[in-house]
C-alpha cells in the first residue's frame, strides 16, 4: 500500500495525507466526544475561505479529488465509519472555504433501522462511501441541525 501511495502525484498524495490526518483526528474525537461538541469545535475553527468571504460549492473536479483522497485515507485507516469520513471531509472542505453539508439518512432493513452519512455541496452528493444504498435523508444539514446549547 505504501508503494502505491508513493507513486501518486505529489498534489494527490498531499491531499490524501491531509485526509488521513483529518480522518484520524475526527475518528478519535467522535469516539470520546458528543457530536454537539465536535460541531462546536469545528464551527469555531477559522477557515481561510471565510476570511476572504468565499463559500463556494465544490466543483466536480475538486469533488473527485477530495472523494479519492478520503477514499484512500479510509482504506489506510480501516475502522473509520461513514460518519467519521463525512465529518472529516466536511471539515476539510470548510477549512478550504467550500460550502458542504453532512447528510444523514436511514433505511429499514427487516427488523433494524440502519443509518448512513454522506457529504453534499449545492445539492449534489460529493462523497458517499456507499453510493448504491438507498437511505431516506433526515435533515438537510445534519451538523447544523444539532442544537448548540
DSSP file (Angstrom, degrees, kcal/mol; ACC not computed):
  #  RESIDUE AA STRUCTURE BP1 BP2  ACC     N-H-->O    O-->H-N    N-H-->O    O-->H-N    TCO  KAPPA ALPHA  PHI   PSI    X-CA   Y-CA   Z-CA
    1    1 A X     >        0   0    0      0, 0.0     4,-2.3     0, 0.0     5,-0.1   0.000 360.0 360.0 360.0 -38.7    0.0    0.0    0.0
    2    2 A X  H  >  +     0   0    0      1,-0.2     4,-2.5     2,-0.2     5,-0.2   0.904 360.0  53.4 -64.5 -40.3    2.9    2.4    0.8
    3    3 A X  H  > S+     0   0    0      1,-0.2     4,-0.7     2,-0.2    -1,-0.2   0.905 110.0  47.8 -62.0 -40.9    4.5    1.7   -2.6
    4    4 A X  H >4 S+     0   0    0      1,-0.2     3,-0.7     2,-0.2     4,-0.4   0.906 111.1  51.5 -64.8 -41.1    1.2    2.6   -4.4
    5    5 A X  H >< S+     0   0    0     -4,-2.3     3,-1.4     1,-0.2    -2,-0.2   0.902 106.1  54.0 -63.0 -41.2    0.9    5.8   -2.3
    6    6 A X  H 3< S+     0   0    0     -4,-2.5    -1,-0.2     1,-0.3    -2,-0.2   0.672 101.4  60.5 -70.3 -15.0    4.4    6.9   -3.1
    7    7 A X  T << S+     0   0    0     -3,-0.7    -1,-0.3    -4,-0.7    -2,-0.2   0.555  83.3 104.9 -85.9  -8.9    3.6    6.5   -6.9
    8    8 A X  S <  S-     0   0    0     -3,-1.4     2,-0.0    -4,-0.4    -3,-0.0  -0.371  86.4 -97.1 -68.0 149.1    0.8    9.1   -6.6
    9    9 A X    >>  -     0   0    0      1,-0.1     4,-2.4     4,-0.0     3,-0.6  -0.390  41.3-108.3 -60.3 147.5    1.5   12.6   -8.0
   10   10 A X  H 3> S+     0   0    0      1,-0.2     4,-3.0     2,-0.2     5,-0.2   0.864 116.4  52.3 -51.5 -46.8    2.5   15.0   -5.2
   11   11 A X  H 3> S+     0   0    0      1,-0.2     4,-2.0     2,-0.2    -1,-0.2   0.897 113.2  45.6 -60.3 -37.3   -0.8   17.0   -5.1
   12   12 A X  H <> S+     0   0    0     -3,-0.6     4,-2.2     2,-0.2    -1,-0.2   0.902 114.2  47.6 -70.8 -40.6   -2.8   13.8   -4.8
   13   13 A X  H  X S+     0   0    0     -4,-2.4     4,-2.6     2,-0.2     5,-0.2   0.915 111.7  51.1 -65.0 -43.0   -0.5   12.3   -2.1
   14   14 A X  H  X S+     0   0    0     -4,-3.0     4,-2.2    -5,-0.3    -2,-0.2   0.914 111.8  46.5 -60.8 -43.8   -0.6   15.5   -0.1
   15   15 A X  H  X S+     0   0    0     -4,-2.0     4,-2.5    -5,-0.2    -1,-0.2   0.884 112.2  50.8 -67.2 -38.1   -4.4   15.7   -0.2
   16   16 A X  H  X S+     0   0    0     -4,-2.2     4,-2.2     2,-0.2    -2,-0.2   0.894 110.9  48.5 -66.0 -39.9   -4.6   12.0    0.8
   17   17 A X  H  X S+     0   0    0     -4,-2.6     4,-2.1     2,-0.2    -2,-0.2   0.890 111.1  50.6 -66.8 -38.4   -2.2   12.6    3.7
   18   18 A X  H  X S+     0   0    0     -4,-2.2     4,-2.6    -5,-0.2    -2,-0.2   0.924 110.5  49.5 -61.8 -44.4   -4.3   15.6    4.8
   19   19 A X  H  X S+     0   0    0     -4,-2.5     4,-2.9     1,-0.2    -2,-0.2   0.877 108.2  54.3 -62.3 -37.9   -7.4   13.5    4.6
   20   20 A X  H  X S+     0   0    0     -4,-2.2     4,-2.6     2,-0.2    -1,-0.2   0.910 109.5  46.8 -62.8 -43.2   -5.7   10.8    6.7
   21   21 A X  H  X S+     0   0    0     -4,-2.1     4,-2.5     2,-0.2     5,-0.2   0.952 114.9  45.8 -64.5 -49.5   -4.9   13.4    9.4
   22   22 A X  H  X S+     0   0    0     -4,-2.6     4,-2.8     1,-0.2     5,-0.2   0.930 115.1  48.0 -58.1 -45.5   -8.4   14.8    9.4
   23   23 A X  H  X S+     0   0    0     -4,-2.9     4,-2.6    -5,-0.2    -1,-0.2   0.899 111.5  49.7 -65.3 -41.4   -9.9   11.3    9.4
   24   24 A X  H  X S+     0   0    0     -4,-2.6     4,-2.0    -5,-0.2    -1,-0.2   0.935 114.5  43.9 -62.2 -46.3   -7.7   10.1   12.2
   25   25 A X  H  X S+     0   0    0     -4,-2.5     4,-2.9     2,-0.2     5,-0.2   0.942 115.7  46.9 -64.9 -47.8   -8.5   13.1   14.4
   26   26 A X  H  X S+     0   0    0     -4,-2.8     4,-3.0    -5,-0.2     5,-0.2   0.904 110.1  53.7 -62.9 -41.3  -12.2   13.0   13.7
   27   27 A X  H  X S+     0   0    0     -4,-2.6     4,-1.0    -5,-0.2    -1,-0.2   0.930 113.8  42.2 -59.2 -45.8  -12.4    9.3   14.3
   28   28 A X  H  X S+     0   0    0     -4,-2.0     4,-1.2    -5,-0.2     3,-0.4   0.931 115.5  48.8 -66.1 -45.5  -10.8    9.7   17.7
   29   29 A X  H  X S+     0   0    0     -4,-2.9     4,-2.4     1,-0.2     3,-0.5   0.902 108.6  52.8 -64.1 -41.4  -12.7   12.7   18.7
   30   30 A X  H  < S+     0   0    0     -4,-3.0    -1,-0.2     1,-0.2    -2,-0.2   0.767 105.3  56.9 -67.2 -23.3  -16.1   11.2   17.7
   31   31 A X  H  < S+     0   0    0     -4,-1.0    -1,-0.2    -3,-0.4    -2,-0.2   0.835 120.9  26.3 -71.4 -32.1  -15.3    8.2   19.9
   32   32 A X  H  < S+     0   0    0     -4,-1.2     2,-0.3    -3,-0.5    -2,-0.2   0.604 117.7  52.1-111.1 -14.0  -14.8   10.3   23.0
   33   33 A X  S  < S-     0   0    0     -4,-2.4     2,-0.1    -5,-0.2     0, 0.0  -0.831  81.0-103.8-124.5 160.7  -17.0   13.5   22.5
   34   34 A X     >  -     0   0    0     -2,-0.3     4,-2.3     1,-0.1     5,-0.2  -0.410  31.8-115.4 -76.1 158.1  -20.5   14.2   21.6
   35   35 A X  H  > S+     0   0    0      1,-0.2     4,-3.0     2,-0.2     5,-0.2   0.855 117.4  60.0 -60.8 -33.8  -21.4   15.4   18.1
   36   36 A X  H  > S+     0   0    0      2,-0.2     4,-2.3     1,-0.2    -1,-0.2   0.923 107.1  44.6 -60.0 -45.1  -22.5   18.7   19.6
   37   37 A X  H  > S+     0   0    0      2,-0.2     4,-2.5     1,-0.2    -2,-0.2   0.912 113.8  49.8 -65.9 -42.6  -19.0   19.2   21.0
   38   38 A X  H  X S+     0   0    0     -4,-2.3     4,-2.8     2,-0.2     5,-0.2   0.930 111.7  48.6 -61.9 -45.4  -17.4   18.2   17.7
   39   39 A X  H  X S+     0   0    0     -4,-3.0     4,-3.0     2,-0.2     5,-0.2   0.929 111.8  48.7 -61.0 -46.0  -19.7   20.5   15.7
   40   40 A X  H  X S+     0   0    0     -4,-2.3     4,-1.7    -5,-0.2    -1,-0.2   0.910 113.3  47.9 -60.9 -42.6  -19.0   23.5   18.1
   41   41 A X  H  X S+     0   0    0     -4,-2.5     4,-0.9     2,-0.2    -2,-0.2   0.916 115.7  43.7 -64.2 -44.8  -15.2   22.8   17.8
   42   42 A X  H  < S+     0   0    0     -4,-2.8     3,-0.3     1,-0.2    -2,-0.2   0.879 112.5  51.6 -70.6 -38.2  -15.3   22.6   14.0
   43   43 A X  H  < S+     0   0    0     -4,-3.0    -1,-0.2     1,-0.2    -2,-0.2   0.838 108.9  52.5 -66.9 -31.6  -17.6   25.6   13.6
   44   44 A X  H  < S+     0   0    0     -4,-1.7    -1,-0.2    -5,-0.2    -2,-0.2   0.731  84.9 102.3 -77.5 -21.2  -15.3   27.7   15.7
   45   45 A X  S  < S-     0   0    0     -4,-0.9     2,-0.1    -3,-0.3    -3,-0.0  -0.438  80.8-117.6 -65.6 129.3  -12.2   26.8   13.7
   46   46 A X        -     0   0    0     -2,-0.2     2,-0.5     4,-0.0    -1,-0.1  -0.443  25.6-152.9 -69.4 139.4  -11.3   29.7   11.5
   47   47 A X    >>  -     0   0    0     -2,-0.1     4,-1.4     1,-0.1     3,-0.6  -0.945  15.5-138.5-113.2 133.2  -11.4   28.9    7.8
   48   48 A X  H 3> S+     0   0    0     47,-1.0     4,-1.2    -2,-0.5     6,-0.2   0.872 105.4  57.1 -56.5 -36.7   -9.2   30.8    5.3
   49   49 A X  H 3>>S+     0   0    0     46,-0.5     5,-2.5    45,-0.3     4,-0.5   0.864 101.3  56.0 -62.9 -36.1  -12.2   30.9    2.9
   50   50 A X  H X45S+     0   0    0     -3,-0.6     3,-0.7    44,-0.2    -1,-0.2   0.874 103.5  54.2 -65.0 -36.7  -14.3   32.7    5.5
   51   51 A X  H 3<5S+     0   0    0     -4,-1.4    -1,-0.2     1,-0.3    -2,-0.2   0.823 111.6  45.0 -67.6 -29.4  -11.8   35.5    5.9
   52   52 A X  H 3<5S-     0   0    0     -4,-1.2    -1,-0.3    -3,-0.2    -2,-0.2   0.486 116.0-116.7 -89.8  -3.1  -11.9   36.1    2.1
   53   53 A X  T <<5 +     0   0    0     -3,-0.7     2,-0.4    -4,-0.5    -3,-0.2   0.597  68.4 141.2  80.4   9.8  -15.7   35.9    2.1
   54   54 A X      < +     0   0    0     -5,-2.5    -1,-0.3    -6,-0.2    -2,-0.2  -0.708  17.1 155.4 -91.4 135.6  -15.6   32.8   -0.1
   55   55 A X        +     0   0    0     -2,-0.4    43,-0.2    -3,-0.1     2,-0.1  -0.431  24.6 169.1-151.1  67.7  -18.1   29.9    0.4
   56   56 A X  E     -a   98   0A   0     41,-1.1    43,-3.2     1,-0.1     2,-0.1  -0.462  38.7-107.4 -85.8 151.4  -18.3   28.3   -3.0
   57   57 A X  E     -a   99   0A   0     41,-0.2     2,-0.3    -2,-0.1    43,-0.1  -0.447  47.6 -96.8 -67.4 154.4  -19.9   25.0   -3.9
   58   58 A X        -     0   0    0     41,-0.6    -1,-0.1    -2,-0.1    63,-0.1  -0.584  38.8-127.7 -76.3 130.6  -17.3   22.3   -4.7
   59   59 A X     >  -     0   0    0     -2,-0.3     4,-2.8     1,-0.1     5,-0.2  -0.285  23.3-108.5 -71.7 164.4  -16.7   21.9   -8.4
   60   60 A X  H  > S+     0   0    0      2,-0.2     4,-2.1     1,-0.2     5,-0.1   0.905 119.5  49.5 -61.3 -42.4  -17.0   18.5  -10.0
   61   61 A X  H  > S+     0   0    0      2,-0.2     4,-1.9     1,-0.2    -1,-0.2   0.923 113.9  44.6 -64.7 -44.9  -13.2   18.2  -10.5
   62   62 A X  H  > S+     0   0    0      2,-0.2     4,-2.8     1,-0.2     5,-0.3   0.900 110.3  55.3 -66.0 -40.3  -12.5   19.2   -6.8
   63   63 A X  H  X S+     0   0    0     -4,-2.8     4,-2.5     1,-0.2    -1,-0.2   0.902 107.8  49.8 -58.8 -41.4  -15.2   16.9   -5.6
   64   64 A X  H  X S+     0   0    0     -4,-2.1     4,-2.4     2,-0.2    -1,-0.2   0.908 111.2  48.7 -63.6 -42.5  -13.5   14.0   -7.4
   65   65 A X  H  X S+     0   0    0     -4,-1.9     4,-2.2     2,-0.2    -2,-0.2   0.937 114.6  44.1 -62.9 -47.1  -10.1   14.9   -5.9
   66   66 A X  H  X S+     0   0    0     -4,-2.8     4,-2.6     2,-0.2     5,-0.2   0.884 112.1  53.4 -67.4 -37.8  -11.5   15.1   -2.4
   67   67 A X  H  X S+     0   0    0     -4,-2.5     4,-2.4    -5,-0.3    -1,-0.2   0.937 111.1  45.9 -61.6 -47.1  -13.5   11.9   -2.8
   68   68 A X  H  X S+     0   0    0     -4,-2.4     4,-2.5     2,-0.2    -2,-0.2   0.901 112.3  51.7 -62.8 -40.8  -10.4    9.9   -3.9
   69   69 A X  H  X S+     0   0    0     -4,-2.2     4,-2.5     2,-0.2    -2,-0.2   0.926 112.8  43.7 -63.4 -44.7   -8.3   11.4   -1.1
   70   70 A X  H  X S+     0   0    0     -4,-2.6     4,-2.6     2,-0.2    -1,-0.2   0.877 111.9  54.1 -69.5 -36.1  -10.9   10.4    1.6
   71   71 A X  H  X S+     0   0    0     -4,-2.4     4,-1.7    -5,-0.2    -2,-0.2   0.930 111.3  45.6 -61.2 -45.4  -11.3    7.0    0.0
   72   72 A X  H  X S+     0   0    0     -4,-2.5     4,-2.0     1,-0.2    -2,-0.2   0.934 112.8  49.9 -63.0 -46.0   -7.6    6.4    0.2
   73   73 A X  H  X S+     0   0    0     -4,-2.5     4,-2.1     1,-0.2    -2,-0.2   0.894 109.1  51.9 -60.9 -40.4   -7.4    7.7    3.8
   74   74 A X  H  < S+     0   0    0     -4,-2.6     6,-0.3     1,-0.2    -1,-0.2   0.857 108.6  51.2 -66.3 -34.5  -10.3    5.4    4.8
   75   75 A X  H  < S+     0   0    0     -4,-1.7     3,-0.5     1,-0.2    -1,-0.2   0.877 112.5  46.1 -68.4 -36.3   -8.5    2.4    3.3
   76   76 A X  H  < S+     0   0    0     -4,-2.0     2,-0.5     1,-0.3    -2,-0.2   0.815 120.2  40.1 -73.9 -30.0   -5.4    3.3    5.2
   77   77 A X  S >< S-     0   0    0     -4,-2.1     3,-1.7    -5,-0.2    -1,-0.3  -0.679  80.6-178.6-117.6  73.2   -7.4    3.9    8.4
   78   78 A X  T 3   +     0   0    0     -2,-0.5    -1,-0.1    -3,-0.5    -2,-0.1   0.655  66.7  63.2 -59.3 -28.0   -9.8    1.0    8.1
   79   79 A X  T 3  S+     0   0    0      2,-0.0    -1,-0.3    -4,-0.0     2,-0.2   0.464  73.6 122.8 -79.4   7.1  -12.0    1.3   11.2
   80   80 A X    <   -     0   0    0     -3,-1.7     2,-0.1    -6,-0.3   -56,-0.0  -0.467  52.8-145.2 -70.5 131.8  -13.4    4.7   10.0
   81   81 A X     >  -     0   0    0     -2,-0.2     4,-2.6     1,-0.1     5,-0.2  -0.337  29.0-101.3 -87.2 172.6  -17.2    4.8    9.7
   82   82 A X  H  > S+     0   0    0      1,-0.2     4,-2.4     2,-0.2     5,-0.2   0.847 125.6  53.0 -63.2 -32.9  -19.2    6.7    7.1
   83   83 A X  H  > S+     0   0    0      2,-0.2     4,-2.7     1,-0.2     5,-0.3   0.934 109.1  48.4 -67.2 -45.3  -19.9    9.3    9.8
   84   84 A X  H  > S+     0   0    0      1,-0.2     4,-2.4     2,-0.2    -2,-0.2   0.946 114.9  45.3 -57.0 -49.5  -16.2    9.7   10.5
   85   85 A X  H  X S+     0   0    0     -4,-2.6     4,-2.4     1,-0.2    -1,-0.2   0.900 114.2  48.1 -63.6 -42.5  -15.4   10.0    6.8
   86   86 A X  H  X S+     0   0    0     -4,-2.4     4,-2.6     2,-0.2    -1,-0.2   0.922 113.6  45.5 -67.1 -44.9  -18.2   12.5    6.2
   87   87 A X  H  X S+     0   0    0     -4,-2.7     4,-2.4     2,-0.2    -1,-0.2   0.900 113.6  50.7 -66.3 -39.3  -17.4   14.8    9.1
   88   88 A X  H  X S+     0   0    0     -4,-2.4     4,-2.2    -5,-0.3    -2,-0.2   0.924 112.9  45.3 -63.7 -43.8  -13.7   14.7    8.3
   89   89 A X  H  X S+     0   0    0     -4,-2.4     4,-2.7     2,-0.2     5,-0.2   0.911 111.3  52.8 -66.9 -41.1  -14.4   15.6    4.6
   90   90 A X  H  X S+     0   0    0     -4,-2.6     4,-2.8     1,-0.2    -1,-0.2   0.918 110.3  48.9 -57.6 -43.7  -16.8   18.3    5.7
   91   91 A X  H  X S+     0   0    0     -4,-2.4     4,-2.3     2,-0.2    -2,-0.2   0.903 110.9  49.9 -65.0 -41.4  -14.1   19.8    8.0
   92   92 A X  H  X S+     0   0    0     -4,-2.2     4,-1.1     2,-0.2    -2,-0.2   0.934 114.0  44.9 -60.8 -46.1  -11.5   19.7    5.2
   93   93 A X  H  <>S+     0   0    0     -4,-2.7     5,-2.8     1,-0.2     3,-0.5   0.911 112.6  50.9 -66.3 -42.5  -13.9   21.4    2.8
   94   94 A X  H ><5S+     0   0    0     -4,-2.8     3,-1.6     1,-0.2   -45,-0.3   0.906 106.8  55.0 -60.5 -41.8  -14.9   24.0    5.3
   95   95 A X  H 3<5S+     0   0    0     -4,-2.3   -47,-1.0     1,-0.3   -46,-0.5   0.787 109.0  48.4 -62.7 -27.6  -11.3   24.8    6.1
   96   96 A X  T 3<5S-     0   0    0     -4,-1.1    -1,-0.3    -3,-0.5    -2,-0.2   0.320 123.1-103.6 -96.7   7.0  -10.7   25.5    2.4
   97   97 A X  T < 5S+     0   0    0     -3,-1.6   -41,-1.1     1,-0.3     2,-0.3   0.675  73.2 139.6  84.7  18.0  -13.8   27.8    2.1
   98   98 A X  E   < -a   56   0A   0     -5,-2.8     2,-0.5   -43,-0.2    -1,-0.3  -0.733  52.8-123.5 -96.4 145.8  -16.1   25.4    0.3
   99   99 A X  E     +a   57   0A   0    -43,-3.2   -41,-0.6    -2,-0.3     2,-0.3  -0.760  46.9 150.2 -85.6 124.8  -19.8   25.1    1.2
  100  100 A X        -     0   0    0     -2,-0.5     2,-0.4    21,-0.1    21,-0.2  -0.985  29.2-150.5-152.2 157.1  -20.8   21.5    2.1
  101  101 A X  E     -B  120   0B   0     19,-3.0    19,-2.6    -2,-0.3     2,-0.6  -0.974  15.7-132.3-130.5 144.0  -23.3   19.7    4.2
  102  102 A X  E     -B  119   0B   0     -2,-0.4    40,-3.2    17,-0.2    41,-0.4  -0.868  28.5-160.0 -91.7 125.3  -23.2   16.4    6.1
  103  103 A X  E     -B  118   0B   0     15,-3.3    15,-2.1    -2,-0.6     2,-0.4  -0.841   5.3-160.5-106.3 144.0  -26.4   14.5    5.3
  104  104 A X  E     +B  117   0B   0     35,-0.5    34,-3.4    -2,-0.4    35,-0.7  -0.986  14.0 175.4-124.2 134.0  -27.7   11.7    7.5
  105  105 A X  E     -BC 116 137B   0     11,-2.8    11,-2.2    -2,-0.4     2,-0.3  -0.907  12.7-154.2-134.9 163.5  -30.2    9.1    6.2
  106  106 A X  E     -BC 115 136B   0     30,-1.9    30,-3.2    -2,-0.3     2,-0.3  -0.916   6.6-174.1-132.8 159.8  -31.9    6.0    7.5
  107  107 A X  E     -B  114   0B   0      7,-1.9     7,-3.1    -2,-0.3     2,-0.5  -0.981  26.9-119.1-150.6 150.2  -33.5    2.9    6.0
  108  108 A X  E     -B  113   0B   0     -2,-0.3     2,-0.5     5,-0.2     5,-0.2  -0.770  23.6-172.0 -90.9 131.7  -35.4   -0.1    7.4
  109  109 A X  E >   -B  112   0B   0      3,-3.1     3,-2.4    -2,-0.5     2,-0.8  -0.889  60.1 -66.5-126.4  98.6  -33.8   -3.4    6.9
  110  110 A X  T 3  S-     0   0    0     -2,-0.5    -2,-0.0     1,-0.3     0, 0.0  -0.436 122.2  -9.9  55.9-100.6  -36.1   -6.2    8.1
  111  111 A X  T 3  S+     0   0    0     -2,-0.8     2,-0.3    -3,-0.1    -1,-0.3   0.406 125.3  73.7-107.5   1.7  -36.3   -5.6   11.8
  112  112 A X  E <   -B  109   0B   0     -3,-2.4    -3,-3.1     2,-0.0     2,-0.5  -0.759  68.3-134.3-116.6 161.8  -33.5   -3.0   12.2
  113  113 A X  E     -B  108   0B   0     -2,-0.3     2,-0.4    -5,-0.2    -5,-0.2  -0.971  24.1-159.9-112.3 123.3  -33.0    0.7   11.3
  114  114 A X  E     -B  107   0B   0     -7,-3.1    -7,-1.9    -2,-0.5     2,-0.3  -0.827   1.3-155.1-106.8 143.4  -29.7    1.5    9.6
  115  115 A X  E     -B  106   0B   0     -2,-0.4     2,-0.3    -9,-0.2    -9,-0.2  -0.834  10.9-178.4-116.1 155.0  -28.1    4.9    9.4
  116  116 A X  E     -B  105   0B   0    -11,-2.2   -11,-2.8    -2,-0.3     2,-0.3  -0.993  11.2-152.0-151.5 146.8  -25.7    6.4    6.9
  117  117 A X  E     +B  104   0B   0     -2,-0.3    12,-0.4   -13,-0.2     2,-0.3  -0.932  19.4 162.1-123.0 147.3  -23.8    9.7    6.4
  118  118 A X  E     -B  103   0B   0    -15,-2.1   -15,-3.3    -2,-0.3     2,-0.4  -0.929  32.3-111.4-151.8 173.2  -22.6   11.4    3.3
  119  119 A X  E     -BD 102 127B   0      8,-2.6     7,-2.5    -2,-0.3     8,-1.7  -0.929  27.3-176.0-118.6 136.1  -21.5   14.9    2.1
  120  120 A X  E     -BD 101 125B   0    -19,-2.6   -19,-3.0    -2,-0.4     2,-0.4  -0.922   9.4-167.5-125.6 153.5  -23.3   17.2   -0.4
  121  121 A X  E >  S- D   0 124B   0      3,-2.5     3,-1.6    -2,-0.3   -21,-0.1  -0.975  79.7  -7.8-139.5 127.8  -22.4   20.5   -1.9
  122  122 A X  T 3  S-     0   0    0     -2,-0.4     3,-0.1     1,-0.3    -1,-0.1   0.868 130.6 -55.7  54.0  40.3  -25.0   22.6   -3.7
  123  123 A X  T 3  S+     0   0    0      1,-0.2     2,-0.4   -22,-0.0    -1,-0.3   0.535 115.7 113.8  75.8   6.1  -27.5   19.7   -3.5
  124  124 A X  E <  S-D  121   0B   0     -3,-1.6    -3,-2.5     0, 0.0     2,-0.4  -0.928  71.6-118.5-114.9 133.9  -25.1   17.3   -5.2
  125  125 A X  E     +D  120   0B   0     -2,-0.4    -5,-0.3    -5,-0.2     3,-0.1  -0.540  36.1 168.5 -69.0 124.0  -23.5   14.3   -3.5
  126  126 A X  E     +     0   0B   0     -7,-2.5     2,-0.3    -2,-0.4    -6,-0.2   0.589  67.2  26.3-112.0 -16.9  -19.8   14.7   -3.5
  127  127 A X  E     +D  119   0B   0     -8,-1.7    -8,-2.6   -60,-0.0    -1,-0.3  -0.935  58.9 151.3-149.3 126.0  -18.8   11.9   -1.1
  128  128 A X    >   -     0   0    0     -2,-0.3     3,-0.6   -10,-0.2   -10,-0.1  -0.869  25.9-162.0-152.0 115.2  -20.6    8.7   -0.3
  129  129 A X  T 3  S+     0   0    0    -12,-0.4   -11,-0.1    -2,-0.3     2,-0.1   0.539  97.0  39.0 -78.1  -3.4  -18.8    5.6    0.9
  130  130 A X  T >  S+     0   0    0      1,-0.1     3,-1.7     3,-0.1    -1,-0.3  -0.530  70.2 165.6-138.6  69.1  -21.9    3.5    0.0
  131  131 A X  T <  S+     0   0    0     -3,-0.6    -2,-0.1     1,-0.3    -1,-0.1   0.657  70.9  58.9 -67.6 -16.9  -23.2    5.1   -3.3
  132  132 A X  T 3  S+     0   0    0      2,-0.1    -1,-0.3     0, 0.0     2,-0.1   0.446  85.5 102.4 -91.0   1.2  -25.5    2.2   -4.2
  133  133 A X    <   -     0   0    0     -3,-1.7     2,-0.6     1,-0.0    -3,-0.1  -0.446  64.5-140.7 -83.8 157.8  -27.5    2.4   -1.0
  134  134 A X        +     0   0    0     -2,-0.1     2,-0.4     2,-0.0    -2,-0.1  -0.896  30.2 166.9-121.6 100.7  -30.9    4.0   -0.7
  135  135 A X        -     0   0    0     -2,-0.6     2,-0.7   -28,-0.1   -28,-0.2  -0.889  36.5-125.3-114.9 144.9  -31.3    6.0    2.5
  136  136 A X  E     -C  106   0B   0    -30,-3.2   -30,-1.9    -2,-0.4    -2,-0.0  -0.803  34.7-122.5 -88.0 115.1  -34.1    8.4    3.4
  137  137 A X  E     -C  105   0B   0     -2,-0.7   -32,-0.3   -32,-0.2     3,-0.1  -0.281  21.8-166.5 -61.9 141.4  -32.5   11.7    4.3
  138  138 A X        +     0   0    0    -34,-3.4     2,-0.3     1,-0.3   -33,-0.1   0.822  67.7   9.6 -95.3 -39.4  -33.3   13.0    7.8
  139  139 A X        -     0   0    0    -35,-0.7   -35,-0.5     1,-0.1     3,-0.4  -0.981  63.9-125.7-143.7 152.0  -32.1   16.6    7.7
  140  140 A X  S    S+     0   0    0     -2,-0.3     2,-0.4     1,-0.3    -1,-0.1   0.915 108.6  14.8 -66.0 -41.6  -30.8   19.0    5.0
  141  141 A X  S  > S-     0   0    0      1,-0.1     4,-1.3   -40,-0.1     3,-0.3  -0.869  71.8-166.3-134.8 101.1  -27.6   19.7    7.0
  142  142 A X  T >4 S+     0   0    0    -40,-3.2     3,-0.5    -2,-0.4     4,-0.5   0.890  87.2  49.0 -56.8 -46.9  -27.1   17.2    9.8
  143  143 A X  G >4 S+     0   0    0    -41,-0.4     3,-0.7     1,-0.2    -1,-0.2   0.847 110.7  51.1 -66.3 -32.6  -24.4   19.2   11.6
  144  144 A X  G 34 S+     0   0    0     -3,-0.3    -1,-0.2     1,-0.2    -2,-0.2   0.732 102.2  62.0 -74.7 -20.6  -26.4   22.4   11.6
  145  145 A X  G << S+     0   0    0     -4,-1.3     2,-0.4    -3,-0.5    -1,-0.2   0.590  79.5  99.4 -82.4  -8.7  -29.4   20.5   13.0
  146  146 A X  S <  S-     0   0    0     -3,-0.7    -3,-0.0    -4,-0.5    -4,-0.0  -0.663  85.4-112.7 -77.0 125.7  -27.6   19.7   16.2
  147  147 A X        -     0   0    0     -2,-0.4    -1,-0.1     1,-0.1    -2,-0.1  -0.271  17.0-144.1 -58.7 143.4  -28.6   22.1   19.0
  148  148 A X              0   0    0      1,-0.2    -1,-0.1    -4,-0.1  -108,-0.0   0.778 360.0 360.0 -80.5 -27.4  -25.8   24.4   20.0
  149  149 A X              0   0    0      0, 0.0    -1,-0.2     0, 0.0    -2,-0.1   0.417 360.0 360.0 -54.9 360.0  -26.7   24.6   23.7
